[in-house]
Amino acid sequence: MKKVLRTRLLWAGLVVLFLGAGADALFPFRPVVPYSTQITAADGTILHTFLSPDDKWRLYTELPEITPLLRKTLIYKEDKYFYSHPGVNPVAIGRAALRNLLTGRRTSGASTITMQVVRLLQPRQRTYTSKLIEVLRALQLEWYYSKDEILQLYLNLVPYGGNIEGIKAASLLYFGKPPQLLSLAEITALTIVPNRPSSLQPGRQNNRLREERNRWLRQFEKEELFEKSTIEDALNEPLNVRRLRPPRRAPHLAWRLKKELPGQPIVQTTLHPQRQAQTETLVQNYVNRLRSLNIHNAAVVVVNNQTGAVEAYVGSADFNNPFDGGQVDGVRAVRSPGSTLKPLLYATAFDKGLLTPKSVLNDVPTNFSGYEPENFDQRFNGPVTIEFALANSLNIPAVKVLKHVSTPILVDQLRKAQFQTVHKQAKDLGLSMILGGCGVTLEELTRLFAAFAHQGQFRPLRYLTESDTLSGGEALISPEAAFMITNVLTQVTRPDLPTNFDHTYRLPRIAWKTGTSYGKRDAWSLGYNRHYTVGVWVGNFSGEGVPELSGANTATPLLFDIFNTIDYNAPRDWYQPAANLTLRTVCAASGDIPDEFCEHRITDYYIVGISPYRRCQHRRWVFTDEAARVTYCTHCLPEQGYLKKSYPNLLPELIAYYETRKVPYEKLPPHNPACERVFGKGAPLIVSPNANSEYYVYTNEPQQLQLSCQAANDVQEVFWYVNDRLQKRTSPNEAVFISPPPGRVKISCSDDKGRNSDIWIMVKKL
């Protein structure tokens, strides 16, 4: 008999199980809750929150945020047998049904926490049919979810009046703290609000809420749920609740990540909450001081060089200012870089073996096939070292180096550094890109300078804690080139030091580079040391230029303020020369290996096996007569009555600069007029007009075209020809003006040594 009974029970159980599985398959219950998006800092602090898709403040509460105190209080009040029943409490249901039958009305419910979760997920009218459905759905929930997950769902959905749902949203918007920091009094107040969310709404019914809270606290004391002293402290705790504003830190990054990670309830960033708050305050206060100059915005990125994590991200001075474009993200806005790409150019030239820091270039007026750049101060410095050119951000030496390196090589470097706009513009870029003739973002520039901080290793910036920590990265430049650039950018004696020297008081040691775009529209300052890389942009999102705007005096003071705030009194450890970098003696006049003429010698860094090894040629031997009035070549050298003297070996461009500026220099005497030799090398360089260019002239208003050239040191006269007809005989540095005929025109220039240069231009009449 017992065996038959067991068999029947077994079959009955199997049938029930089969029917339950079938019902679950036919009527599945897989709740999908649309949560608000939370943007948190690296330590979990909530920085920014967004409404859920259904316009609720419904913040996802994680299991570790449910403290034992919260769990104990809630379960005692709502469902004492929560961890014992299968989702439904039969005893409570029976007791409630009996009371309702005896009284003829519903006097008490029997909903467990699991059944309340079902009701919150699928609200229905309060009928017995609805209760039956809740029972069945509760069993389904218990089948798929653990008790802790069901409790978590309840705490995420429970209403708190208005559009606030869930313990975390209520805790944050009423008490300004996360749930794990709530006191017993605050937890008790929040656990009773869902029963009467309208009549006990915090901030509006504080007196009623406090009375109801204290009634429950006394009930806890009566049941000895907590120690008496704990209850007394909770009873004496005031209840001054008001609706608070949701967190609104780092709004630009918050919106960015929300769009990039849709549907993710919690996005944990790498931001440092204190660093973010400090930087936001510094930017806002600094821009407020600049408004009188018609400068209305700034953006800042702070990167931790040890981890690659972005610790502060400020897209504008005031996100809520619509008049100045506060919602524009200045970190990602495409702007002109000014001179900020020069360090990468010079580092690339170092790695290509073209230059060293003490190599000398001429900072003189130069025509690059029609492109004639000028320096920021519209002055020229003559011969300068690469070190001086970079520290002083000279434009002409930079363009010369780019022409030598080639634009495609620099574009490839920028592609490796993930400059997206440069990648799109690549086919249209020319020499002007090194002076700001391309598009970049603050994010890209900060990432680039972080590569210098990482000794040439390029690594993407980290915005999320779940992303990979620093790995080896990709070599953008060599450690040797990175050190040489850092060594130059650390110099304090330079023009881009702010005029107000107070900004450097106790400043941590940093390397920095400034930039100002054409038209004074963008001011940049990017700095780094072993600890941080900071990128600063200042200007107007409208693109309006301001005469007072400059990287040195507008952006750098903010850069210094940020470093003084985030890295004050930090250890002053600094970069050491890379293994393949060493010092050598060079000639101060050329930066090359000294020869017999080099009296002034200095030391210079060079990369072993890569840097150029050239003998200095800044002077050369010349044969002259005894009075040094004429020079001789080997063809016309007399048997006696001559001297061997040294003269500077100057390039024609430098001679032209000295002549036009009336700068005294050691001139080479004219060559022996009786010499019959015809020289082949060193023909005059025609700098105007530009070869293979088109020129338009008005028919009724003939315009004159300037002819100019650069000739060798020993040239006294040049001869200008147009279509092989002599136009004028003049000195090498004198400008000649002509009215060219229409059509294809040949321009020729010959010097008094018989050397000749030809170019062709096209002249069209209008």
Summary of the structure (lengths in Angstrom):
residues: 766
radius of gyration: 39.6
end to end distance: 119.2
largest distance: 144.3
contacts: 2464
relative contact order: 0.07
helix: 36%
strand: 20%
